[in-house]
Amino acid sequence: TYALTISPVAMSLEELIPSNHLWSPFYSILIRTTLVASTLLVAVSFPFFGLVMSLIGSLLTMLVVSSLLSC
């Protein structure tokens, strides 16, 4: 599931690279490696970061649903 989550972010960053650029595959690998390394750094640095993000995600989902139901 991590690859499904990070893939759209990586693809949007890769679109900023000109397609005729010689080092385009290198930059693609560099972008994806940087994204994985930064995620690993955040996960190791902040204990229970996943639980906090789950809580924030569920609260925002409930907020969106309640705003849609009130329309």
Helices and strands as residue ranges (DSSP letters): H 2-14, H 24-45, H 49-69
